[in-house]
Amino acid sequence: MSDNVSLSYTYMDEQNSGDTINMSMGKEYQKYTTFRPANGPFERIFNVVGQYSWSPIIFSDNYRKSANFKFSELVGLDFDDGQFTLNEAIEWIKDNDFEAVIGTTKSHQIMKELKINDRFRIVIRTNETCRNLESYEYTLKRIIKETKADPACKDAARFFYPCKKLELMNHGKNRITWIEPPLEETKEFKQAIAQRIAKKAWRDISQIEPAIWGHIMWGCRPPGRHKLCYIIGANLGLRGFTVEEIIKLLRENKSPLLEIGVADAARAIRNGSDRALGTKRNY
C-alpha cells in the first residue's frame, strides 16, 4: 500500500487574490474553482503548499465546492489573529508528536489591519482517508476549538494561498483521527428536528389563514355550507388536522356550518381532506 498523501492545487497569482473576480472571464474564474489532485510523500508536501494555492480536500470533477467533497487525508489550519503564536504551534505539534508541517504566510510579522501577528498555516496528516463530509467538518470544528484557528477552516470547500517559508517539518508518529459527529450534530438529525418544529408550527391554530377562520366563524348561506366544509377540510387536512379535530374546532367556535348536521359536515370535511392528501378511505 502506498504511503503517499493526496491534496489538490491550482495555479493562482496570489498578488491578485484581493481583486474582484470577473465572473464573465472563464479562465479567471476557473483558477478559483478548478483544483487538480496531487499525490506524493508527506515530507515533500511543501513542494505544493509552498508554491500553489491548495486545499486539503480532493473534489469530484476537480471542481471546488463543498457538495463535491470527495475525500481528505489532511487537516489544514490557518492562524492570523495572534491567539495562537508560531512558537505555541510548534510546541503543540511536537508535544502531540504529529506528522505535520508549519509554513508562514507572506503577511507573517507584517503590519496588517493595524496588527503585527504571527501568520502561518499548519498541515497535519490524518490516520486514514475521510470520505464523510460531516466527519470532516466535525473533526475540524473540534481542532479549531482547541487551537483557536480560523473557524473558516472547517469549510469543506476551503483553500489556502501558498506558504512562503517552511518553519517546521515534524516527522511525528501520530496522526489526526477523524471523529464521527454525535447524533445531535448530524445533518439527518437536525433535519428531523427541523421537520418536527415545522410540523408543530404547521398545526398551530394561530397559523391558520384569516380566510379559513372567516369560513369557520361566519360560515355562509345554506346552499354553500357543504362546500365550505370541504374547503376547510382540504386546508386543515394538509396541515395535519384530523376530521375530529376540525369538528371540535367548529364546535368551540359555534360555527354556523354545523347547522347542516355534524355527520354531513364531517363527511364534507373528510372528502376535502382526502382529496387534498390524495387518499381515499372506505367507510
Contacts in CASP RR format, 6 or more apart in sequence:
PFRMAT RR
TARGET T0000
AUTHOR 0000-0000-0000
METHOD contacts of the structure
MODEL  1
MSDNVSLSYTYMDEQNSGDTINMSMGKEYQKYTTFRPANGPFERIFNVVG
QYSWSPIIFSDNYRKSANFKFSELVGLDFDDGQFTLNEAIEWIKDNDFEA
VIGTTKSHQIMKELKINDRFRIVIRTNETCRNLESYEYTLKRIIKETKAD
PACKDAARFFYPCKKLELMNHGKNRITWIEPPLEETKEFKQAIAQRIAKK
AWRDISQIEPAIWGHIMWGCRPPGRHKLCYIIGANLGLRGFTVEEIIKLL
RENKSPLLEIGVADAARAIRNGSDRALGTKRNY
3 41 0 8 1.000
3 42 0 8 1.000
4 39 0 8 1.000
4 40 0 8 1.000
4 41 0 8 1.000
4 42 0 8 1.000
5 39 0 8 1.000
5 40 0 8 1.000
5 41 0 8 1.000
5 42 0 8 1.000
5 45 0 8 1.000
5 73 0 8 1.000
5 74 0 8 1.000
5 125 0 8 1.000
6 37 0 8 1.000
6 38 0 8 1.000
6 39 0 8 1.000
6 40 0 8 1.000
6 58 0 8 1.000
6 71 0 8 1.000
6 73 0 8 1.000
7 37 0 8 1.000
7 38 0 8 1.000
7 45 0 8 1.000
7 48 0 8 1.000
7 49 0 8 1.000
7 54 0 8 1.000
7 55 0 8 1.000
7 56 0 8 1.000
7 57 0 8 1.000
7 58 0 8 1.000
7 73 0 8 1.000
7 74 0 8 1.000
8 35 0 8 1.000
8 36 0 8 1.000
8 37 0 8 1.000
8 38 0 8 1.000
8 54 0 8 1.000
8 55 0 8 1.000
8 57 0 8 1.000
8 58 0 8 1.000
8 59 0 8 1.000
8 62 0 8 1.000
8 64 0 8 1.000
9 35 0 8 1.000
9 36 0 8 1.000
9 38 0 8 1.000
9 48 0 8 1.000
9 52 0 8 1.000
9 53 0 8 1.000
9 54 0 8 1.000
9 55 0 8 1.000
10 31 0 8 1.000
10 32 0 8 1.000
10 34 0 8 1.000
10 35 0 8 1.000
10 36 0 8 1.000
10 52 0 8 1.000
10 53 0 8 1.000
10 54 0 8 1.000
10 64 0 8 1.000
10 159 0 8 1.000
11 31 0 8 1.000
11 52 0 8 1.000
11 53 0 8 1.000
12 31 0 8 1.000
12 32 0 8 1.000
12 52 0 8 1.000
12 53 0 8 1.000
12 161 0 8 1.000
14 53 0 8 1.000
14 106 0 8 1.000
14 161 0 8 1.000
14 162 0 8 1.000
17 161 0 8 1.000
21 28 0 8 1.000
21 29 0 8 1.000
21 32 0 8 1.000
22 28 0 8 1.000
22 29 0 8 1.000
23 29 0 8 1.000
31 53 0 8 1.000
32 64 0 8 1.000
33 63 0 8 1.000
33 64 0 8 1.000
33 65 0 8 1.000
34 62 0 8 1.000
34 63 0 8 1.000
34 64 0 8 1.000
35 54 0 8 1.000
35 55 0 8 1.000
35 59 0 8 1.000
35 62 0 8 1.000
35 63 0 8 1.000
35 64 0 8 1.000
35 159 0 8 1.000
36 62 0 8 1.000
37 58 0 8 1.000
37 62 0 8 1.000
38 48 0 8 1.000
42 99 0 8 1.000
42 101 0 8 1.000
42 125 0 8 1.000
43 169 0 8 1.000
43 171 0 8 1.000
45 101 0 8 1.000
45 123 0 8 1.000
46 101 0 8 1.000
46 103 0 8 1.000
46 163 0 8 1.000
46 166 0 8 1.000
46 169 0 8 1.000
48 54 0 8 1.000
49 101 0 8 1.000
49 103 0 8 1.000
49 121 0 8 1.000
49 123 0 8 1.000
49 160 0 8 1.000
49 162 0 8 1.000
49 163 0 8 1.000
50 103 0 8 1.000
50 162 0 8 1.000
50 163 0 8 1.000
50 164 0 8 1.000
50 166 0 8 1.000
51 162 0 8 1.000
52 162 0 8 1.000
53 159 0 8 1.000
53 160 0 8 1.000
53 161 0 8 1.000
53 162 0 8 1.000
54 159 0 8 1.000
54 160 0 8 1.000
54 162 0 8 1.000
55 64 0 8 1.000
55 157 0 8 1.000
55 158 0 8 1.000
55 159 0 8 1.000
55 160 0 8 1.000
56 72 0 8 1.000
56 73 0 8 1.000
56 74 0 8 1.000
56 75 0 8 1.000
56 76 0 8 1.000
56 123 0 8 1.000
56 158 0 8 1.000
57 64 0 8 1.000
57 69 0 8 1.000
57 70 0 8 1.000
57 71 0 8 1.000
57 72 0 8 1.000
57 136 0 8 1.000
57 156 0 8 1.000
57 157 0 8 1.000
57 158 0 8 1.000
58 70 0 8 1.000
58 71 0 8 1.000
58 72 0 8 1.000
59 65 0 8 1.000
59 68 0 8 1.000
59 69 0 8 1.000
59 70 0 8 1.000
59 157 0 8 1.000
60 68 0 8 1.000
60 69 0 8 1.000
60 70 0 8 1.000
61 68 0 8 1.000
64 157 0 8 1.000
64 159 0 8 1.000
65 157 0 8 1.000
66 133 0 8 1.000
66 155 0 8 1.000
66 156 0 8 1.000
66 157 0 8 1.000
68 157 0 8 1.000
69 133 0 8 1.000
69 136 0 8 1.000
69 156 0 8 1.000
69 157 0 8 1.000
70 131 0 8 1.000
71 129 0 8 1.000
71 130 0 8 1.000
71 131 0 8 1.000
72 126 0 8 1.000
72 129 0 8 1.000
72 130 0 8 1.000
72 136 0 8 1.000
73 125 0 8 1.000
73 126 0 8 1.000
73 128 0 8 1.000
73 129 0 8 1.000
73 130 0 8 1.000
74 123 0 8 1.000
74 124 0 8 1.000
74 125 0 8 1.000
74 126 0 8 1.000
75 122 0 8 1.000
75 123 0 8 1.000
75 124 0 8 1.000
75 126 0 8 1.000
75 139 0 8 1.000
75 140 0 8 1.000
75 143 0 8 1.000
75 176 0 8 1.000
76 121 0 8 1.000
76 122 0 8 1.000
76 123 0 8 1.000
76 124 0 8 1.000
76 140 0 8 1.000
76 153 0 8 1.000
76 158 0 8 1.000
76 160 0 8 1.000
77 121 0 8 1.000
77 122 0 8 1.000
77 123 0 8 1.000
77 124 0 8 1.000
77 143 0 8 1.000
77 144 0 8 1.000
77 147 0 8 1.000
77 149 0 8 1.000
77 150 0 8 1.000
77 153 0 8 1.000
78 121 0 8 1.000
78 149 0 8 1.000
78 150 0 8 1.000
78 152 0 8 1.000
78 153 0 8 1.000
78 160 0 8 1.000
79 89 0 8 1.000
79 118 0 8 1.000
79 119 0 8 1.000
79 120 0 8 1.000
79 121 0 8 1.000
79 122 0 8 1.000
79 147 0 8 1.000
79 148 0 8 1.000
79 149 0 8 1.000
79 150 0 8 1.000
80 105 0 8 1.000
80 107 0 8 1.000
80 112 0 8 1.000
80 117 0 8 1.000
80 119 0 8 1.000
80 150 0 8 1.000
81 117 0 8 1.000
81 148 0 8 1.000
81 150 0 8 1.000
82 115 0 8 1.000
82 117 0 8 1.000
82 118 0 8 1.000
83 148 0 8 1.000
84 92 0 8 1.000
84 147 0 8 1.000
84 148 0 8 1.000
84 149 0 8 1.000
85 118 0 8 1.000
86 102 0 8 1.000
86 104 0 8 1.000
86 108 0 8 1.000
86 118 0 8 1.000
86 120 0 8 1.000
86 167 0 8 1.000
89 102 0 8 1.000
89 118 0 8 1.000
89 120 0 8 1.000
89 122 0 8 1.000
89 147 0 8 1.000
90 102 0 8 1.000
90 167 0 8 1.000
90 168 0 8 1.000
92 147 0 8 1.000
93 100 0 8 1.000
93 102 0 8 1.000
93 122 0 8 1.000
93 124 0 8 1.000
93 168 0 8 1.000
93 170 0 8 1.000
94 170 0 8 1.000
96 174 0 8 1.000
97 170 0 8 1.000
97 172 0 8 1.000
97 173 0 8 1.000
97 174 0 8 1.000
98 124 0 8 1.000
98 125 0 8 1.000
98 170 0 8 1.000
98 172 0 8 1.000
98 174 0 8 1.000
98 175 0 8 1.000
98 176 0 8 1.000
99 124 0 8 1.000
99 125 0 8 1.000
99 170 0 8 1.000
99 171 0 8 1.000
99 172 0 8 1.000
99 173 0 8 1.000
99 174 0 8 1.000
99 175 0 8 1.000
100 122 0 8 1.000
100 123 0 8 1.000
100 124 0 8 1.000
100 125 0 8 1.000
100 168 0 8 1.000
100 170 0 8 1.000
100 172 0 8 1.000
101 122 0 8 1.000
101 123 0 8 1.000
101 166 0 8 1.000
101 168 0 8 1.000
101 169 0 8 1.000
101 170 0 8 1.000
102 120 0 8 1.000
102 121 0 8 1.000
102 122 0 8 1.000
102 123 0 8 1.000
102 166 0 8 1.000
102 167 0 8 1.000
102 168 0 8 1.000
102 170 0 8 1.000
103 120 0 8 1.000
103 121 0 8 1.000
103 122 0 8 1.000
103 163 0 8 1.000
103 164 0 8 1.000
103 165 0 8 1.000
103 166 0 8 1.000
103 167 0 8 1.000
103 168 0 8 1.000
104 118 0 8 1.000
104 119 0 8 1.000
104 120 0 8 1.000
104 163 0 8 1.000
104 164 0 8 1.000
104 165 0 8 1.000
104 167 0 8 1.000
105 119 0 8 1.000
105 120 0 8 1.000
105 121 0 8 1.000
105 161 0 8 1.000
105 163 0 8 1.000
105 164 0 8 1.000
106 161 0 8 1.000
106 164 0 8 1.000
107 119 0 8 1.000
108 118 0 8 1.000
108 119 0 8 1.000
108 120 0 8 1.000
108 164 0 8 1.000
108 165 0 8 1.000
109 116 0 8 1.000
109 117 0 8 1.000
109 118 0 8 1.000
109 119 0 8 1.000
110 116 0 8 1.000
110 119 0 8 1.000
112 119 0 8 1.000
120 163 0 8 1.000
120 167 0 8 1.000
121 160 0 8 1.000
121 163 0 8 1.000
122 147 0 8 1.000
122 149 0 8 1.000
124 175 0 8 1.000
124 176 0 8 1.000
125 175 0 8 1.000
125 176 0 8 1.000
126 175 0 8 1.000
126 176 0 8 1.000
126 177 0 8 1.000
126 178 0 8 1.000
127 175 0 8 1.000
127 176 0 8 1.000
127 177 0 8 1.000
127 178 0 8 1.000
128 178 0 8 1.000
130 136 0 8 1.000
130 139 0 8 1.000
130 178 0 8 1.000
132 178 0 8 1.000
132 180 0 8 1.000
133 156 0 8 1.000
134 181 0 8 1.000
134 185 0 8 1.000
134 186 0 8 1.000
134 187 0 8 1.000
135 178 0 8 1.000
135 179 0 8 1.000
135 180 0 8 1.000
135 181 0 8 1.000
136 154 0 8 1.000
136 156 0 8 1.000
136 178 0 8 1.000
137 154 0 8 1.000
137 155 0 8 1.000
137 156 0 8 1.000
137 181 0 8 1.000
138 179 0 8 1.000
138 180 0 8 1.000
138 181 0 8 1.000
138 185 0 8 1.000
139 176 0 8 1.000
139 177 0 8 1.000
139 178 0 8 1.000
139 179 0 8 1.000
140 153 0 8 1.000
140 154 0 8 1.000
141 154 0 8 1.000
142 179 0 8 1.000
143 149 0 8 1.000
143 176 0 8 1.000
144 150 0 8 1.000
144 151 0 8 1.000
144 153 0 8 1.000
144 154 0 8 1.000
152 158 0 8 1.000
183 189 0 8 1.000
184 190 0 8 1.000
199 240 0 8 1.000
201 207 0 8 1.000
202 239 0 8 1.000
202 240 0 8 1.000
203 239 0 8 1.000
203 240 0 8 1.000
203 241 0 8 1.000
205 249 0 8 1.000
207 239 0 8 1.000
208 235 0 8 1.000
208 236 0 8 1.000
208 239 0 8 1.000
209 235 0 8 1.000
212 231 0 8 1.000
212 232 0 8 1.000
212 235 0 8 1.000
212 236 0 8 1.000
215 228 0 8 1.000
215 231 0 8 1.000
215 232 0 8 1.000
215 257 0 8 1.000
216 232 0 8 1.000
216 249 0 8 1.000
216 250 0 8 1.000
216 253 0 8 1.000
216 255 0 8 1.000
216 257 0 8 1.000
217 253 0 8 1.000
217 255 0 8 1.000
218 256 0 8 1.000
219 225 0 8 1.000
219 228 0 8 1.000
219 255 0 8 1.000
219 256 0 8 1.000
219 257 0 8 1.000
220 228 0 8 1.000
222 259 0 8 1.000
222 260 0 8 1.000
225 256 0 8 1.000
225 257 0 8 1.000
225 259 0 8 1.000
225 260 0 8 1.000
225 265 0 8 1.000
226 260 0 8 1.000
226 264 0 8 1.000
226 268 0 8 1.000
227 268 0 8 1.000
228 257 0 8 1.000
229 257 0 8 1.000
229 260 0 8 1.000
229 264 0 8 1.000
229 265 0 8 1.000
229 268 0 8 1.000
229 269 0 8 1.000
230 268 0 8 1.000
230 269 0 8 1.000
230 271 0 8 1.000
230 272 0 8 1.000
230 275 0 8 1.000
231 272 0 8 1.000
232 246 0 8 1.000
232 257 0 8 1.000
232 269 0 8 1.000
233 241 0 8 1.000
233 243 0 8 1.000
233 246 0 8 1.000
233 268 0 8 1.000
233 269 0 8 1.000
233 270 0 8 1.000
233 272 0 8 1.000
233 273 0 8 1.000
233 276 0 8 1.000
234 272 0 8 1.000
234 273 0 8 1.000
234 275 0 8 1.000
234 276 0 8 1.000
235 276 0 8 1.000
236 245 0 8 1.000
236 246 0 8 1.000
236 249 0 8 1.000
236 273 0 8 1.000
237 246 0 8 1.000
237 272 0 8 1.000
237 273 0 8 1.000
237 276 0 8 1.000
237 277 0 8 1.000
238 273 0 8 1.000
238 276 0 8 1.000
238 277 0 8 1.000
241 249 0 8 1.000
243 266 0 8 1.000
243 269 0 8 1.000
243 270 0 8 1.000
243 273 0 8 1.000
246 269 0 8 1.000
246 273 0 8 1.000
247 258 0 8 1.000
247 262 0 8 1.000
247 265 0 8 1.000
247 266 0 8 1.000
247 269 0 8 1.000
249 255 0 8 1.000
250 257 0 8 1.000
250 258 0 8 1.000
250 265 0 8 1.000
251 258 0 8 1.000
257 265 0 8 1.000
258 265 0 8 1.000
270 281 0 8 1.000
274 280 0 8 1.000
274 281 0 8 1.000
END
